[in-house]
Amino acid sequence: MTRSTRMTYAFARDGGLPLSHTFSRIHPTLNLPLNALYLTVSLVVIFGCIFLGSDSAFNAIISASVVALGVS
């Protein structure tokens, strides 16, 4: 979670995400990117629910991600 949140924050800080100004914001008292953490947690929960619902759907998403990474 820490690594994913840091990558999300860095990508948003550089303007690579939609709503970058929201996800690159640092919480003033906690001194961490809380919005990027919320985004990361929500995506993990969504993919976890897909995995629980259908193994073939989860495998298709993971396979598409690998192919997209190779293309990029």
mmCIF file of the N, C-alpha and C atoms, coordinates in Angstrom:
data_MODEL
# 
_entry.id   MODEL 
# 
loop_
_atom_site.group_PDB 
_atom_site.id 
_atom_site.type_symbol 
_atom_site.label_atom_id 
_atom_site.label_alt_id 
_atom_site.label_comp_id 
_atom_site.label_asym_id 
_atom_site.label_entity_id 
_atom_site.label_seq_id 
_atom_site.pdbx_PDB_ins_code 
_atom_site.Cartn_x 
_atom_site.Cartn_y 
_atom_site.Cartn_z 
_atom_site.occupancy 
_atom_site.B_iso_or_equiv 
_atom_site.pdbx_formal_charge 
_atom_site.auth_seq_id 
_atom_site.auth_comp_id 
_atom_site.auth_asym_id 
_atom_site.auth_atom_id 
_atom_site.pdbx_PDB_model_num 
ATOM 1   N N  . MET A 1 1  ? 0.829   -1.185  0.000   1.00 0.00 ? 1  MET A N  1 
ATOM 2   C CA . MET A 1 1  ? 0.000   0.000   0.000   1.00 0.00 ? 1  MET A CA 1 
ATOM 3   C C  . MET A 1 1  ? 0.873   1.248   0.000   1.00 0.00 ? 1  MET A C  1 
ATOM 4   N N  . THR A 1 2  ? 1.957   1.194   0.742   1.00 0.00 ? 2  THR A N  1 
ATOM 5   C CA . THR A 1 2  ? 2.833   2.365   0.801   1.00 0.00 ? 2  THR A CA 1 
ATOM 6   C C  . THR A 1 2  ? 3.438   2.665   -0.557  1.00 0.00 ? 2  THR A C  1 
ATOM 7   N N  . ARG A 1 3  ? 3.920   1.647   -1.214  1.00 0.00 ? 3  ARG A N  1 
ATOM 8   C CA . ARG A 1 3  ? 4.541   1.848   -2.531  1.00 0.00 ? 3  ARG A CA 1 
ATOM 9   C C  . ARG A 1 3  ? 3.514   2.341   -3.548  1.00 0.00 ? 3  ARG A C  1 
ATOM 10  N N  . SER A 1 4  ? 2.342   1.757   -3.557  1.00 0.00 ? 4  SER A N  1 
ATOM 11  C CA . SER A 1 4  ? 1.305   2.174   -4.507  1.00 0.00 ? 4  SER A CA 1 
ATOM 12  C C  . SER A 1 4  ? 0.857   3.601   -4.248  1.00 0.00 ? 4  SER A C  1 
ATOM 13  N N  . THR A 1 5  ? 0.718   3.955   -2.986  1.00 0.00 ? 5  THR A N  1 
ATOM 14  C CA . THR A 1 5  ? 0.310   5.315   -2.643  1.00 0.00 ? 5  THR A CA 1 
ATOM 15  C C  . THR A 1 5  ? 1.378   6.319   -3.046  1.00 0.00 ? 5  THR A C  1 
ATOM 16  N N  . ARG A 1 6  ? 2.639   5.989   -2.833  1.00 0.00 ? 6  ARG A N  1 
ATOM 17  C CA . ARG A 1 6  ? 3.717   6.902   -3.226  1.00 0.00 ? 6  ARG A CA 1 
ATOM 18  C C  . ARG A 1 6  ? 3.785   7.073   -4.732  1.00 0.00 ? 6  ARG A C  1 
ATOM 19  N N  . MET A 1 7  ? 3.582   5.985   -5.481  1.00 0.00 ? 7  MET A N  1 
ATOM 20  C CA . MET A 1 7  ? 3.596   6.095   -6.944  1.00 0.00 ? 7  MET A CA 1 
ATOM 21  C C  . MET A 1 7  ? 2.394   6.901   -7.432  1.00 0.00 ? 7  MET A C  1 
ATOM 22  N N  . THR A 1 8  ? 1.232   6.698   -6.819  1.00 0.00 ? 8  THR A N  1 
ATOM 23  C CA . THR A 1 8  ? 0.048   7.469   -7.193  1.00 0.00 ? 8  THR A CA 1 
ATOM 24  C C  . THR A 1 8  ? 0.259   8.940   -6.902  1.00 0.00 ? 8  THR A C  1 
ATOM 25  N N  . TYR A 1 9  ? 0.812   9.251   -5.747  1.00 0.00 ? 9  TYR A N  1 
ATOM 26  C CA . TYR A 1 9  ? 1.085   10.638  -5.389  1.00 0.00 ? 9  TYR A CA 1 
ATOM 27  C C  . TYR A 1 9  ? 2.074   11.280  -6.360  1.00 0.00 ? 9  TYR A C  1 
ATOM 28  N N  . ALA A 1 10 ? 3.152   10.568  -6.674  1.00 0.00 ? 10 ALA A N  1 
ATOM 29  C CA . ALA A 1 10 ? 4.163   11.119  -7.576  1.00 0.00 ? 10 ALA A CA 1 
ATOM 30  C C  . ALA A 1 10 ? 3.594   11.325  -8.975  1.00 0.00 ? 10 ALA A C  1 
ATOM 31  N N  . PHE A 1 11 ? 2.794   10.386  -9.436  1.00 0.00 ? 11 PHE A N  1 
ATOM 32  C CA . PHE A 1 11 ? 2.191   10.515  -10.756 1.00 0.00 ? 11 PHE A CA 1 
ATOM 33  C C  . PHE A 1 11 ? 1.219   11.686  -10.788 1.00 0.00 ? 11 PHE A C  1 
ATOM 34  N N  . ALA A 1 12 ? 0.430   11.859  -9.717  1.00 0.00 ? 12 ALA A N  1 
ATOM 35  C CA . ALA A 1 12 ? -0.506  12.985  -9.638  1.00 0.00 ? 12 ALA A CA 1 
ATOM 36  C C  . ALA A 1 12 ? 0.240   14.305  -9.492  1.00 0.00 ? 12 ALA A C  1 
ATOM 37  N N  . ARG A 1 13 ? 1.314   14.305  -8.750  1.00 0.00 ? 13 ARG A N  1 
ATOM 38  C CA . ARG A 1 13 ? 2.109   15.520  -8.564  1.00 0.00 ? 13 ARG A CA 1 
ATOM 39  C C  . ARG A 1 13 ? 2.662   16.027  -9.883  1.00 0.00 ? 13 ARG A C  1 
ATOM 40  N N  . ASP A 1 14 ? 3.014   15.097  -10.774 1.00 0.00 ? 14 ASP A N  1 
ATOM 41  C CA . ASP A 1 14 ? 3.559   15.468  -12.077 1.00 0.00 ? 14 ASP A CA 1 
ATOM 42  C C  . ASP A 1 14 ? 2.476   15.721  -13.116 1.00 0.00 ? 14 ASP A C  1 
ATOM 43  N N  . GLY A 1 15 ? 1.205   15.625  -12.711 1.00 0.00 ? 15 GLY A N  1 
ATOM 44  C CA . GLY A 1 15 ? 0.096   15.927  -13.608 1.00 0.00 ? 15 GLY A CA 1 
ATOM 45  C C  . GLY A 1 15 ? -0.324  14.768  -14.493 1.00 0.00 ? 15 GLY A C  1 
ATOM 46  N N  . GLY A 1 16 ? -0.039  13.550  -14.090 1.00 0.00 ? 16 GLY A N  1 
ATOM 47  C CA . GLY A 1 16 ? -0.342  12.397  -14.924 1.00 0.00 ? 16 GLY A CA 1 
ATOM 48  C C  . GLY A 1 16 ? -1.686  11.750  -14.668 1.00 0.00 ? 16 GLY A C  1 
ATOM 49  N N  . LEU A 1 17 ? -2.425  12.208  -13.697 1.00 0.00 ? 17 LEU A N  1 
ATOM 50  C CA . LEU A 1 17 ? -3.732  11.624  -13.390 1.00 0.00 ? 17 LEU A CA 1 
ATOM 51  C C  . LEU A 1 17 ? -4.836  12.648  -13.594 1.00 0.00 ? 17 LEU A C  1 
ATOM 52  N N  . PRO A 1 18 ? -6.042  12.180  -13.925 1.00 0.00 ? 18 PRO A N  1 
ATOM 53  C CA . PRO A 1 18 ? -7.175  13.106  -13.867 1.00 0.00 ? 18 PRO A CA 1 
ATOM 54  C C  . PRO A 1 18 ? -7.377  13.549  -12.414 1.00 0.00 ? 18 PRO A C  1 
ATOM 55  N N  . LEU A 1 19 ? -7.730  14.771  -12.223 1.00 0.00 ? 19 LEU A N  1 
ATOM 56  C CA . LEU A 1 19 ? -7.877  15.366  -10.879 1.00 0.00 ? 19 LEU A CA 1 
ATOM 57  C C  . LEU A 1 19 ? -6.558  15.334  -10.107 1.00 0.00 ? 19 LEU A C  1 
ATOM 58  N N  . SER A 1 20 ? -5.479  15.629  -10.794 1.00 0.00 ? 20 SER A N  1 
ATOM 59  C CA . SER A 1 20 ? -4.152  15.573  -10.174 1.00 0.00 ? 20 SER A CA 1 
ATOM 60  C C  . SER A 1 20 ? -4.035  16.488  -8.963  1.00 0.00 ? 20 SER A C  1 
ATOM 61  N N  . HIS A 1 21 ? -4.678  17.646  -9.032  1.00 0.00 ? 21 HIS A N  1 
ATOM 62  C CA . HIS A 1 21 ? -4.584  18.578  -7.904  1.00 0.00 ? 21 HIS A CA 1 
ATOM 63  C C  . HIS A 1 21 ? -5.187  17.988  -6.630  1.00 0.00 ? 21 HIS A C  1 
ATOM 64  N N  . THR A 1 22 ? -6.154  17.093  -6.771  1.00 0.00 ? 22 THR A N  1 
ATOM 65  C CA . THR A 1 22 ? -6.770  16.463  -5.603  1.00 0.00 ? 22 THR A CA 1 
ATOM 66  C C  . THR A 1 22 ? -5.881  15.366  -5.031  1.00 0.00 ? 22 THR A C  1 
ATOM 67  N N  . PHE A 1 23 ? -5.327  14.520  -5.896  1.00 0.00 ? 23 PHE A N  1 
ATOM 68  C CA . PHE A 1 23 ? -4.548  13.379  -5.430  1.00 0.00 ? 23 PHE A CA 1 
ATOM 69  C C  . PHE A 1 23 ? -3.120  13.746  -5.037  1.00 0.00 ? 23 PHE A C  1 
ATOM 70  N N  . SER A 1 24 ? -2.662  14.918  -5.422  1.00 0.00 ? 24 SER A N  1 
ATOM 71  C CA . SER A 1 24 ? -1.307  15.325  -5.050  1.00 0.00 ? 24 SER A CA 1 
ATOM 72  C C  . SER A 1 24 ? -1.293  16.195  -3.790  1.00 0.00 ? 24 SER A C  1 
ATOM 73  N N  . ARG A 1 25 ? -2.436  16.401  -3.193  1.00 0.00 ? 25 ARG A N  1 
ATOM 74  C CA . ARG A 1 25 ? -2.529  17.220  -1.989  1.00 0.00 ? 25 ARG A CA 1 
ATOM 75  C C  . ARG A 1 25 ? -2.009  16.450  -0.768  1.00 0.00 ? 25 ARG A C  1 
ATOM 76  N N  . ILE A 1 26 ? -1.219  17.130  0.064   1.00 0.00 ? 26 ILE A N  1 
ATOM 77  C CA . ILE A 1 26 ? -0.673  16.554  1.293   1.00 0.00 ? 26 ILE A CA 1 
ATOM 78  C C  . ILE A 1 26 ? -1.522  17.034  2.466   1.00 0.00 ? 26 ILE A C  1 
ATOM 79  N N  . HIS A 1 27 ? -1.920  16.108  3.326   1.00 0.00 ? 27 HIS A N  1 
ATOM 80  C CA . HIS A 1 27 ? -2.687  16.465  4.519   1.00 0.00 ? 27 HIS A CA 1 
ATOM 81  C C  . HIS A 1 27 ? -1.797  17.284  5.456   1.00 0.00 ? 27 HIS A C  1 
ATOM 82  N N  . PRO A 1 28 ? -2.278  18.430  5.932   1.00 0.00 ? 28 PRO A N  1 
ATOM 83  C CA . PRO A 1 28 ? -1.399  19.316  6.701   1.00 0.00 ? 28 PRO A CA 1 
ATOM 84  C C  . PRO A 1 28 ? -0.942  18.770  8.056   1.00 0.00 ? 28 PRO A C  1 
ATOM 85  N N  . THR A 1 29 ? -1.795  18.062  8.766   1.00 0.00 ? 29 THR A N  1 
ATOM 86  C CA . THR A 1 29 ? -1.388  17.588  10.090  1.00 0.00 ? 29 THR A CA 1 
ATOM 87  C C  . THR A 1 29 ? -0.755  16.202  10.057  1.00 0.00 ? 29 THR A C  1 
ATOM 88  N N  . LEU A 1 30 ? -1.230  15.334  9.169   1.00 0.00 ? 30 LEU A N  1 
ATOM 89  C CA . LEU A 1 30 ? -0.670  13.989  9.084   1.00 0.00 ? 30 LEU A CA 1 
ATOM 90  C C  . LEU A 1 30 ? 0.574   13.933  8.206   1.00 0.00 ? 30 LEU A C  1 
ATOM 91  N N  . ASN A 1 31 ? 0.732   14.926  7.323   1.00 0.00 ? 31 ASN A N  1 
ATOM 92  C CA . ASN A 1 31 ? 1.885   15.043  6.443   1.00 0.00 ? 31 ASN A CA 1 
ATOM 93  C C  . ASN A 1 31 ? 2.037   13.826  5.523   1.00 0.00 ? 31 ASN A C  1 
ATOM 94  N N  . LEU A 1 32 ? 0.908   13.401  4.951   1.00 0.00 ? 32 LEU A N  1 
ATOM 95  C CA . LEU A 1 32 ? 0.931   12.306  3.988   1.00 0.00 ? 32 LEU A CA 1 
ATOM 96  C C  . LEU A 1 32 ? -0.156  12.538  2.948   1.00 0.00 ? 32 LEU A C  1 
ATOM 97  N N  . PRO A 1 33 ? -0.005  11.932  1.762   1.00 0.00 ? 33 PRO A N  1 
ATOM 98  C CA . PRO A 1 33 ? -1.001  12.127  0.689   1.00 0.00 ? 33 PRO A CA 1 
ATOM 99  C C  . PRO A 1 33 ? -2.251  11.279  0.938   1.00 0.00 ? 33 PRO A C  1 
ATOM 100 N N  . LEU A 1 34 ? -3.139  11.780  1.743   1.00 0.00 ? 34 LEU A N  1 
ATOM 101 C CA . LEU A 1 34 ? -4.312  11.026  2.180   1.00 0.00 ? 34 LEU A CA 1 
ATOM 102 C C  . LEU A 1 34 ? -5.254  10.702  1.021   1.00 0.00 ? 34 LEU A C  1 
ATOM 103 N N  . ASN A 1 35 ? -5.435  11.624  0.089   1.00 0.00 ? 35 ASN A N  1 
ATOM 104 C CA . ASN A 1 35 ? -6.325  11.358  -1.056  1.00 0.00 ? 35 ASN A CA 1 
ATOM 105 C C  . ASN A 1 35 ? -5.760  10.268  -1.955  1.00 0.00 ? 35 ASN A C  1 
ATOM 106 N N  . ALA A 1 36 ? -4.457  10.246  -2.146  1.00 0.00 ? 36 ALA A N  1 
ATOM 107 C CA . ALA A 1 36 ? -3.832  9.178   -2.934  1.00 0.00 ? 36 ALA A CA 1 
ATOM 108 C C  . ALA A 1 36 ? -3.981  7.841   -2.217  1.00 0.00 ? 36 ALA A C  1 
ATOM 109 N N  . LEU A 1 37 ? -3.910  7.854   -0.903  1.00 0.00 ? 37 LEU A N  1 
ATOM 110 C CA . LEU A 1 37 ? -4.111  6.632   -0.127  1.00 0.00 ? 37 LEU A CA 1 
ATOM 111 C C  . LEU A 1 37 ? -5.542  6.132   -0.277  1.00 0.00 ? 37 LEU A C  1 
ATOM 112 N N  . TYR A 1 38 ? -6.508  7.033   -0.228  1.00 0.00 ? 38 TYR A N  1 
ATOM 113 C CA . TYR A 1 38 ? -7.911  6.643   -0.414  1.00 0.00 ? 38 TYR A CA 1 
ATOM 114 C C  . TYR A 1 38 ? -8.135  6.041   -1.803  1.00 0.00 ? 38 TYR A C  1 
ATOM 115 N N  . LEU A 1 39 ? -7.523  6.641   -2.819  1.00 0.00 ? 39 LEU A N  1 
ATOM 116 C CA . LEU A 1 39 ? -7.659  6.109   -4.174  1.00 0.00 ? 39 LEU A CA 1 
ATOM 117 C C  . LEU A 1 39 ? -7.070  4.704   -4.264  1.00 0.00 ? 39 LEU A C  1 
ATOM 118 N N  . THR A 1 40 ? -5.902  4.500   -3.690  1.00 0.00 ? 40 THR A N  1 
ATOM 119 C CA . THR A 1 40 ? -5.247  3.197   -3.730  1.00 0.00 ? 40 THR A CA 1 
ATOM 120 C C  . THR A 1 40 ? -6.075  2.142   -3.003  1.00 0.00 ? 40 THR A C  1 
ATOM 121 N N  . VAL A 1 41 ? -6.571  2.478   -1.842  1.00 0.00 ? 41 VAL A N  1 
ATOM 122 C CA . VAL A 1 41 ? -7.388  1.531   -1.064  1.00 0.00 ? 41 VAL A CA 1 
ATOM 123 C C  . VAL A 1 41 ? -8.657  1.179   -1.822  1.00 0.00 ? 41 VAL A C  1 
ATOM 124 N N  . SER A 1 42 ? -9.308  2.168   -2.415  1.00 0.00 ? 42 SER A N  1 
ATOM 125 C CA . SER A 1 42 ? -10.550 1.880   -3.132  1.00 0.00 ? 42 SER A CA 1 
ATOM 126 C C  . SER A 1 42 ? -10.308 0.994   -4.348  1.00 0.00 ? 42 SER A C  1 
ATOM 127 N N  . LEU A 1 43 ? -9.208  1.208   -5.074  1.00 0.00 ? 43 LEU A N  1 
ATOM 128 C CA . LEU A 1 43 ? -8.903  0.351   -6.217  1.00 0.00 ? 43 LEU A CA 1 
ATOM 129 C C  . LEU A 1 43 ? -8.579  -1.077  -5.781  1.00 0.00 ? 43 LEU A C  1 
ATOM 130 N N  . VAL A 1 44 ? -7.888  -1.231  -4.679  1.00 0.00 ? 44 VAL A N  1 
ATOM 131 C CA . VAL A 1 44 ? -7.580  -2.572  -4.174  1.00 0.00 ? 44 VAL A CA 1 
ATOM 132 C C  . VAL A 1 44 ? -8.864  -3.293  -3.765  1.00 0.00 ? 44 VAL A C  1 
ATOM 133 N N  . VAL A 1 45 ? -9.774  -2.587  -3.132  1.00 0.00 ? 45 VAL A N  1 
ATOM 134 C CA . VAL A 1 45 ? -11.045 -3.189  -2.730  1.00 0.00 ? 45 VAL A CA 1 
ATOM 135 C C  . VAL A 1 45 ? -11.869 -3.581  -3.957  1.00 0.00 ? 45 VAL A C  1 
ATOM 136 N N  . ILE A 1 46 ? -11.896 -2.715  -4.970  1.00 0.00 ? 46 ILE A N  1 
ATOM 137 C CA . ILE A 1 46 ? -12.658 -3.020  -6.189  1.00 0.00 ? 46 ILE A CA 1 
ATOM 138 C C  . ILE A 1 46 ? -12.099 -4.257  -6.879  1.00 0.00 ? 46 ILE A C  1 
ATOM 139 N N  . PHE A 1 47 ? -10.770 -4.314  -7.056  1.00 0.00 ? 47 PHE A N  1 
ATOM 140 C CA . PHE A 1 47 ? -10.187 -5.482  -7.698  1.00 0.00 ? 47 PHE A CA 1 
ATOM 141 C C  . PHE A 1 47 ? -10.345 -6.730  -6.827  1.00 0.00 ? 47 PHE A C  1 
ATOM 142 N N  . GLY A 1 48 ? -10.340 -6.578  -5.527  1.00 0.00 ? 48 GLY A N  1 
ATOM 143 C CA . GLY A 1 48 ? -10.589 -7.713  -4.643  1.00 0.00 ? 48 GLY A CA 1 
ATOM 144 C C  . GLY A 1 48 ? -11.998 -8.253  -4.798  1.00 0.00 ? 48 GLY A C  1 
ATOM 145 N N  . CYS A 1 49 ? -12.974 -7.364  -4.959  1.00 0.00 ? 49 CYS A N  1 
ATOM 146 C CA . CYS A 1 49 ? -14.350 -7.805  -5.167  1.00 0.00 ? 49 CYS A CA 1 
ATOM 147 C C  . CYS A 1 49 ? -14.513 -8.505  -6.510  1.00 0.00 ? 49 CYS A C  1 
ATOM 148 N N  . ILE A 1 50 ? -13.816 -8.005  -7.535  1.00 0.00 ? 50 ILE A N  1 
ATOM 149 C CA . ILE A 1 50 ? -13.863 -8.672  -8.839  1.00 0.00 ? 50 ILE A CA 1 
ATOM 150 C C  . ILE A 1 50 ? -13.265 -10.068 -8.720  1.00 0.00 ? 50 ILE A C  1 
ATOM 151 N N  . PHE A 1 51 ? -12.171 -10.187 -7.985  1.00 0.00 ? 51 PHE A N  1 
ATOM 152 C CA . PHE A 1 51 ? -11.537 -11.487 -7.805  1.00 0.00 ? 51 PHE A CA 1 
ATOM 153 C C  . PHE A 1 51 ? -12.459 -12.457 -7.072  1.00 0.00 ? 51 PHE A C  1 
ATOM 154 N N  . LEU A 1 52 ? -13.168 -11.973 -6.062  1.00 0.00 ? 52 LEU A N  1 
ATOM 155 C CA . LEU A 1 52 ? -14.094 -12.836 -5.337  1.00 0.00 ? 52 LEU A CA 1 
ATOM 156 C C  . LEU A 1 52 ? -15.283 -13.245 -6.202  1.00 0.00 ? 52 LEU A C  1 
ATOM 157 N N  . GLY A 1 53 ? -15.698 -12.352 -7.095  1.00 0.00 ? 53 GLY A N  1 
ATOM 158 C CA . GLY A 1 53 ? -16.854 -12.639 -7.927  1.00 0.00 ? 53 GLY A CA 1 
ATOM 159 C C  . GLY A 1 53 ? -16.568 -13.607 -9.054  1.00 0.00 ? 53 GLY A C  1 
ATOM 160 N N  . SER A 1 54 ? -15.449 -13.403 -9.750  1.00 0.00 ? 54 SER A N  1 
ATOM 161 C CA . SER A 1 54 ? -15.175 -14.222 -10.923 1.00 0.00 ? 54 SER A CA 1 
ATOM 162 C C  . SER A 1 54 ? -13.672 -14.306 -11.147 1.00 0.00 ? 54 SER A C  1 
ATOM 163 N N  . ASP A 1 55 ? -13.159 -15.517 -11.119 1.00 0.00 ? 55 ASP A N  1 
ATOM 164 C CA . ASP A 1 55 ? -11.725 -15.707 -11.358 1.00 0.00 ? 55 ASP A CA 1 
ATOM 165 C C  . ASP A 1 55 ? -11.347 -15.355 -12.790 1.00 0.00 ? 55 ASP A C  1 
ATOM 166 N N  . SER A 1 56 ? -12.206 -15.696 -13.737 1.00 0.00 ? 56 SER A N  1 
ATOM 167 C CA . SER A 1 56 ? -11.872 -15.424 -15.143 1.00 0.00 ? 56 SER A CA 1 
ATOM 168 C C  . SER A 1 56 ? -11.871 -13.928 -15.439 1.00 0.00 ? 56 SER A C  1 
ATOM 169 N N  . ALA A 1 57 ? -12.771 -13.163 -14.811 1.00 0.00 ? 57 ALA A N  1 
ATOM 170 C CA . ALA A 1 57 ? -12.781 -11.708 -15.005 1.00 0.00 ? 57 ALA A CA 1 
ATOM 171 C C  . ALA A 1 57 ? -11.519 -11.085 -14.421 1.00 0.00 ? 57 ALA A C  1 
ATOM 172 N N  . PHE A 1 58 ? -11.117 -11.532 -13.258 1.00 0.00 ? 58 PHE A N  1 
ATOM 173 C CA . PHE A 1 58 ? -9.893  -11.001 -12.637 1.00 0.00 ? 58 PHE A CA 1 
ATOM 174 C C  . PHE A 1 58 ? -8.673  -11.340 -13.492 1.00 0.00 ? 58 PHE A C  1 
ATOM 175 N N  . ASN A 1 59 ? -8.601  -12.576 -13.981 1.00 0.00 ? 59 ASN A N  1 
ATOM 176 C CA . ASN A 1 59 ? -7.473  -12.967 -14.831 1.00 0.00 ? 59 ASN A CA 1 
ATOM 177 C C  . ASN A 1 59 ? -7.450  -12.179 -16.134 1.00 0.00 ? 59 ASN A C  1 
ATOM 178 N N  . ALA A 1 60 ? -8.608  -11.858 -16.680 1.00 0.00 ? 60 ALA A N  1 
ATOM 179 C CA . ALA A 1 60 ? -8.664  -11.052 -17.903 1.00 0.00 ? 60 ALA A CA 1 
ATOM 180 C C  . ALA A 1 60 ? -8.151  -9.642  -17.654 1.00 0.00 ? 60 ALA A C  1 
ATOM 181 N N  . ILE A 1 61 ? -8.498  -9.065  -16.514 1.00 0.00 ? 61 ILE A N  1 
ATOM 182 C CA . ILE A 1 61 ? -8.026  -7.721  -16.176 1.00 0.00 ? 61 ILE A CA 1 
ATOM 183 C C  . ILE A 1 61 ? -6.519  -7.724  -15.981 1.00 0.00 ? 61 ILE A C  1 
ATOM 184 N N  . ILE A 1 62 ? -6.003  -8.703  -15.267 1.00 0.00 ? 62 ILE A N  1 
ATOM 185 C CA . ILE A 1 62 ? -4.563  -8.785  -15.029 1.00 0.00 ? 62 ILE A CA 1 
ATOM 186 C C  . ILE A 1 62 ? -3.814  -9.013  -16.342 1.00 0.00 ? 62 ILE A C  1 
ATOM 187 N N  . SER A 1 63 ? -4.345  -9.871  -17.207 1.00 0.00 ? 63 SER A N  1 
ATOM 188 C CA . SER A 1 63 ? -3.702  -10.127 -18.498 1.00 0.00 ? 63 SER A CA 1 
ATOM 189 C C  . SER A 1 63 ? -3.691  -8.882  -19.371 1.00 0.00 ? 63 SER A C  1 
ATOM 190 N N  . ALA A 1 64 ? -4.789  -8.147  -19.374 1.00 0.00 ? 64 ALA A N  1 
ATOM 191 C CA . ALA A 1 64 ? -4.846  -6.908  -20.144 1.00 0.00 ? 64 ALA A CA 1 
ATOM 192 C C  . ALA A 1 64 ? -3.859  -5.887  -19.597 1.00 0.00 ? 64 ALA A C  1 
ATOM 193 N N  . SER A 1 65 ? -3.673  -5.853  -18.284 1.00 0.00 ? 65 SER A N  1 
ATOM 194 C CA . SER A 1 65 ? -2.711  -4.926  -17.678 1.00 0.00 ? 65 SER A CA 1 
ATOM 195 C C  . SER A 1 65 ? -1.293  -5.270  -18.095 1.00 0.00 ? 65 SER A C  1 
ATOM 196 N N  . VAL A 1 66 ? -0.966  -6.544  -18.163 1.00 0.00 ? 66 VAL A N  1 
ATOM 197 C CA . VAL A 1 66 ? 0.374   -6.966  -18.578 1.00 0.00 ? 66 VAL A CA 1 
ATOM 198 C C  . VAL A 1 66 ? 0.623   -6.600  -20.030 1.00 0.00 ? 66 VAL A C  1 
ATOM 199 N N  . VAL A 1 67 ? -0.376  -6.823  -20.891 1.00 0.00 ? 67 VAL A N  1 
ATOM 200 C CA . VAL A 1 67 ? -0.229  -6.480  -22.302 1.00 0.00 ? 67 VAL A CA 1 
ATOM 201 C C  . VAL A 1 67 ? -0.105  -4.961  -22.465 1.00 0.00 ? 67 VAL A C  1 
ATOM 202 N N  . ALA A 1 68 ? -0.903  -4.200  -21.733 1.00 0.00 ? 68 ALA A N  1 
ATOM 203 C CA . ALA A 1 68 ? -0.838  -2.735  -21.823 1.00 0.00 ? 68 ALA A CA 1 
ATOM 204 C C  . ALA A 1 68 ? 0.508   -2.214  -21.331 1.00 0.00 ? 68 ALA A C  1 
ATOM 205 N N  . LEU A 1 69 ? 1.062   -2.847  -20.310 1.00 0.00 ? 69 LEU A N  1 
ATOM 206 C CA . LEU A 1 69 ? 2.372   -2.434  -19.828 1.00 0.00 ? 69 LEU A CA 1 
ATOM 207 C C  . LEU A 1 69 ? 3.441   -2.696  -20.886 1.00 0.00 ? 69 LEU A C  1 
ATOM 208 N N  . GLY A 1 70 ? 3.344   -3.840  -21.568 1.00 0.00 ? 70 GLY A N  1 
ATOM 209 C CA . GLY A 1 70 ? 4.293   -4.137  -22.631 1.00 0.00 ? 70 GLY A CA 1 
ATOM 210 C C  . GLY A 1 70 ? 4.174   -3.176  -23.805 1.00 0.00 ? 70 GLY A C  1 
ATOM 211 N N  . VAL A 1 71 ? 2.943   -2.779  -24.140 1.00 0.00 ? 71 VAL A N  1 
ATOM 212 C CA . VAL A 1 71 ? 2.721   -1.853  -25.246 1.00 0.00 ? 71 VAL A CA 1 
ATOM 213 C C  . VAL A 1 71 ? 3.244   -0.462  -24.896 1.00 0.00 ? 71 VAL A C  1 
ATOM 214 N N  . SER A 1 72 ? 3.071   -0.073  -23.665 1.00 0.00 ? 72 SER A N  1 
ATOM 215 C CA . SER A 1 72 ? 3.511   1.281   -23.287 1.00 0.00 ? 72 SER A CA 1 
ATOM 216 C C  . SER A 1 72 ? 5.006   1.375   -23.215 1.00 0.00 ? 72 SER A C  1 
# 
